[in-house]
């Protein structure tokens, strides 16, 4: 079960989040009083994994949640066993993921992946395929991981196995040797990098610059019964996204995220992707835009952003031939724009 933290007692909105650096807009809104300034009572619930978020939205245990876009399509289009009305009125951030490999697969042998195929054919000693983890079958992480493998000519049957794990479990599974690498959001790449068990050959900004990442997912029943609060919630989180993008606020953001009931990660681990330099374990690169929380075209839930996710899912062969209908039924620009106008007045 998730761990709940109330920001107010009166009829709270139940808002789920995952212990990731890009839960920042949600936890910052709670910690800085943004929710209260928008007249909202919010109860935060830290969740175990994306499947838990999906189930809690479906069964009514959450009103809304930080989510991967794929869950919105899975629920809204009935791509799995569960189907219900949902809406995405806000994109919380762009980018923010990375691929991490075990130090048993050295960068000296594979470069940034260009020699991975040769390494697997000539130097792979384990009696199982290369085993990599993504956070969910319908996640951007799965899309990005498959894209990276294809780019380097890897992925034929028997070469690679992709498994699905909650992000916080990935560093320890890598250390234990149960997996050989993963694609996840921060701080779980930096956790392995700083522990010396992993290194990063590619960030998501290198693989697909500016790709949409986490979204705010609303249950249809919540919109129908509390639409005014839904708009206020989007306005509050839009304000929080802007604050999270402010580099002068980054040290405060790191201190908030480091709290045990949010990510519990060490400040120096969080700073790796939220600061000026991202240490990859084999070098460094500018880190200022590792996460993008706000900008003129960042937060609006456009059809183009929805299409990136759907195209990615089709490319990895997990989106069946379904009639998708109007994407605007799920990606609700109307709610976003109503919230945008409200945010100007608050």
C-alpha positions in Angstrom: 0.0 0.0 0.0 1.1 3.6 -0.5 2.2 5.9 2.3 -0.2 8.8 2.7 0.8 12.4 3.7 -2.1 14.9 4.2 -1.6 18.6 3.3 -5.0 19.4 4.8 -7.8 17.4 6.5 -10.9 18.6 4.7 -12.1 16.2 1.9 -8.6 15.8 0.4 -7.8 15.0 -3.2 -6.0 11.7 -3.2 -2.9 12.2 -5.3 -0.4 9.4 -6.0 3.3 9.8 -6.8 6.4 7.6 -7.3 9.7 8.2 -5.5 11.4 9.8 -8.5 13.1 13.1 -9.2 10.3 14.0 -11.5 7.6 13.8 -8.8 9.1 17.2 -8.0 6.1 19.4 -9.1 3.8 17.4 -6.8 5.9 17.3 -3.7 7.1 20.9 -4.1 3.4 22.0 -4.4 2.8 20.2 -1.1 5.9 21.5 0.7 5.7 25.2 -0.4 2.0 25.7 0.2 1.1 26.0 -3.5 -1.8 23.6 -3.1 -3.2 25.6 -0.2 -2.8 28.9 -2.0 -5.0 27.5 -4.7 -7.6 26.5 -2.1 -6.9 22.8 -2.3 -6.8 20.0 0.2 -4.4 17.3 -1.0 -3.4 13.9 0.4 -0.2 12.5 -1.2 0.4 8.8 -1.5 3.7 7.3 -2.4 3.2 4.3 -4.6 5.2 1.1 -5.1 5.2 0.9 -8.9 3.3 2.0 -12.0 1.0 -1.1 -11.9 -0.1 0.1 -8.4 -0.9 3.5 -9.8 -3.0 2.0 -12.6 -4.9 -0.3 -10.2 -5.6 2.5 -7.7 -6.9 4.8 -10.4 -9.1 2.0 -11.7 -10.5 0.9 -8.4 -11.0 4.4 -7.0 -8.3 4.4 -4.4 -6.7 7.5 -6.0 -8.3 10.5 -7.6 -5.2 11.3 -9.6 -1.6 10.5 -9.9 1.8 11.2 -11.4 1.9 8.7 -14.2 3.6 7.4 -17.3 1.6 8.2 -20.4 1.2 4.6 -21.3 -1.1 3.9 -18.3 -3.5 6.6 -19.6 -3.7 4.9 -22.9 -3.9 1.4 -21.4 -6.8 2.4 -19.1 -8.5 4.8 -21.6 -8.4 2.4 -24.5 -8.7 -0.8 -22.6 -5.3 -2.2 -23.8 -5.2 -4.6 -20.8 -7.7 -6.1 -18.6 -8.8 -2.8 -17.0 -10.6 0.1 -18.7 -12.0 3.3 -17.3 -12.4 7.0 -18.3 -9.2 8.9 -17.6 -7.7 12.3 -18.6 -4.3 13.8 -19.0 -4.6 17.6 -18.4 -0.9 18.3 -17.8 2.5 17.1 -18.8 4.7 17.3 -15.7 8.1 17.1 -17.4 10.1 16.2 -20.4 13.1 13.8 -20.5 14.7 12.8 -17.2 15.5 9.1 -17.8 18.8 7.3 -18.5 20.1 3.8 -19.4 22.4 2.3 -16.8 24.6 -0.8 -17.4 26.5 -2.9 -15.0 30.2 -2.2 -14.6 30.6 -5.9 -15.7 29.8 -4.5 -19.2 32.7 -2.0 -19.4 32.4 1.2 -21.5 35.9 0.3 -22.9 34.3 -2.7 -24.5 31.1 -1.3 -25.9 31.6 2.5 -26.1 28.2 4.1 -25.8 26.6 1.0 -27.2 28.0 0.9 -30.7 30.1 -2.2 -29.9 27.4 -3.9 -27.8 26.4 -6.4 -30.5 30.0 -7.5 -30.9 30.5 -7.8 -27.2 27.5 -10.0 -26.8 28.6 -12.3 -29.7 32.2 -12.6 -28.6 32.6 -11.8 -24.9 29.3 -12.6 -23.2 30.0 -15.3 -20.6 26.7 -15.7 -18.8 24.4 -18.6 -19.4 21.4 -16.4 -20.0 20.6 -13.5 -22.4 21.5 -9.9 -21.6 18.8 -9.0 -19.1 17.6 -5.4 -18.9 14.8 -3.8 -17.0 12.3 -1.1 -17.8 9.7 0.3 -15.4 6.5 -0.9 -17.2 5.5 -2.5 -20.4 3.8 0.7 -21.6 6.4 3.1 -20.3 8.7 5.6 -22.1 11.6 3.6 -20.5 10.6 0.5 -22.5 10.4 2.6 -25.7 13.8 4.3 -25.1 15.5 1.0 -24.2 14.2 -0.8 -27.3 15.2 2.2 -29.4 18.8 2.2 -28.0 19.1 -1.6 -28.6 17.8 -1.3 -32.2 20.2 1.6 -32.9 23.1 -0.7 -32.0 21.8 -3.8 -33.8 20.8 -5.7 -30.7 17.5 -7.3 -29.9 17.1 -10.6 -31.8 15.4 -13.4 -29.9 17.8 -15.0 -27.4 20.1 -12.0 -27.3 18.2 -9.8 -24.9 15.4 -10.2 -22.3 13.5 -7.2 -21.0 11.9 -7.5 -17.6 9.8 -5.0 -15.7 10.6 -3.7 -12.2 9.7 -0.7 -10.0 12.4 1.9 -10.4 13.6 1.9 -6.7 14.4 -1.8 -7.0 16.6 -1.6 -10.0 20.0 -0.5 -8.4 19.9 -3.4 -5.9 18.9 -5.9 -8.6 21.8 -4.6 -10.7 24.2 -4.9 -7.7 23.0 -8.5 -7.0 23.6 -9.5 -10.7 20.0 -10.3 -11.4 19.9 -7.8 -14.2 22.6 -6.3 -16.4 21.2 -2.9 -16.9 18.0 -0.8 -16.9 16.3 2.3 -18.2 14.7 4.3 -15.4 14.1 7.8 -14.1 16.3 9.6 -11.6 17.7 9.2 -9.0 17.9 5.5 -9.6 20.5 5.8 -12.3 22.7 8.0 -10.2 22.2 5.7 -7.2 24.0 2.9 -9.1 26.6 5.3 -10.6 27.6 6.7 -7.2 27.7 3.2 -5.7 30.1 2.1 -8.4 27.9 -0.7 -9.7 26.7 1.0 -12.8 27.4 3.5 -15.5 25.3 5.4 -18.0 25.9 5.0 -21.8 22.9 7.3 -22.8 20.4 9.7 -21.3 16.9 10.1 -22.7 17.7 13.6 -23.9 20.3 12.0 -26.2 17.9 9.2 -27.3 14.9 11.4 -28.0 15.5 15.0 -27.1 12.4 16.7 -25.5 10.3 13.6 -25.3 7.2 13.8 -23.1 7.7 12.0 -19.8 5.4 12.0 -16.7 1.9 13.3 -16.8 -0.9 14.1 -14.4 -3.5 11.4 -14.7 -7.0 12.1 -13.5 -9.7 9.5 -13.0 -12.8 10.3 -15.0 -15.0 10.1 -12.0 -13.0 12.8 -10.3 -13.4 15.2 -13.2 -17.1 14.5 -13.4 -17.7 15.1 -9.7 -15.1 17.7 -8.9 -14.1 19.5 -12.1 -13.5 22.9 -10.5 -11.0 21.3 -8.2 -9.4 19.4 -11.1 -8.8 22.7 -12.8 -7.4 24.2 -9.6 -5.1 21.2 -9.2 -3.7 21.6 -12.7 -3.2 25.4 -12.1 -1.3 24.6 -8.8 0.9 22.0 -10.4 1.6 24.3 -13.4 2.9 26.9 -10.9 5.0 24.3 -9.2 6.5 23.1 -12.5 7.6 26.7 -13.1 9.2 26.8 -9.7 11.0 23.4 -10.2 12.5 24.7 -13.5 14.0 27.7 -11.7 17.7 26.9 -11.2 17.9 29.2 -8.2 15.4 26.9 -6.5 17.3 23.7 -7.2 19.0 23.3 -3.8 15.6 23.7 -2.1 14.2 21.2 -4.5 16.9 18.7 -3.8 16.4 19.1 0.0 12.6 18.4 -0.5 13.1 15.3 -2.7 15.7 13.9 -0.3 13.1 13.6 2.5 12.5 10.0 3.4 8.8 10.1 2.5 9.6 11.4 -1.0 12.6 9.7 -2.6 14.9 9.2 0.4 17.9 9.5 -1.9 21.0 11.3 -0.7 21.3 15.0 -1.8 24.5 14.4 -3.8 22.7 11.6 -5.7 19.8 13.8 -6.5 22.1 16.7 -7.4 23.7 14.6 -10.1 20.8 15.1 -12.5 19.4 18.3 -10.9 22.7 20.2 -10.8 25.0 21.6 -13.5 26.9 18.4 -14.3 25.7 14.8 -14.8 28.4 12.2 -13.8 27.9 9.1 -16.0 30.3 6.9 -14.2 32.8 7.1 -17.1 32.8 10.8 -17.5 30.5 13.8 -17.2 28.2 16.0 -19.3 26.2 19.1 -18.8 23.2 18.3 -16.6 21.2 21.6 -16.5 18.5 20.3 -18.9 18.5 16.7 -17.8 15.0 17.4 -16.5 12.7 19.9 -18.1 9.7 20.9 -15.9 8.4 24.0 -17.5 8.6 26.1 -20.7 6.3 27.6 -23.4 5.7 24.2 -25.0 6.4 21.8 -22.2 3.3 21.3 -20.1 0.4 21.4 -22.6 -0.9 17.9 -23.2 -0.9 18.1 -27.0 -1.9 15.5 -29.5 1.7 15.6 -30.7 3.0 14.5 -27.3 0.4 11.7 -27.1 1.4 10.6 -30.6 5.1 10.2 -29.5 4.0 7.7 -26.9 1.7 5.8 -29.2 4.2 5.7 -32.0 6.8 4.4 -29.6 4.5 1.6 -28.3 3.7 0.6 -31.9 7.4 0.5 -32.8 8.1 -2.0 -30.0 5.1 -4.1 -31.1 3.0 -3.9 -27.9 0.2 -1.6 -29.2 -2.5 -3.8 -30.8 -4.4 -2.6 -33.8 -7.1 -0.7 -32.0 -9.3 2.2 -33.0 -7.8 5.0 -30.9 -10.6 7.5 -31.5 -9.8 11.1 -30.7 -6.7 11.5 -28.6 -8.2 14.7 -27.3 -10.6 12.5 -25.3 -7.7 11.6 -23.1 -5.2 14.4 -23.6 -7.3 17.3 -22.4 -6.0 20.6 -23.6 -9.3 22.3 -22.6 -8.6 21.6 -18.9 -5.0 22.7 -19.3 -6.0 26.0 -20.8 -8.7 26.6 -18.2 -6.1 26.0 -15.5 -3.6 28.3 -17.4 -6.0 31.2 -17.2 -6.8 30.4 -13.6 -3.1 30.4 -12.7 -2.7 33.9 -14.0 -5.3 35.2 -11.7 -4.1 33.4 -8.5 
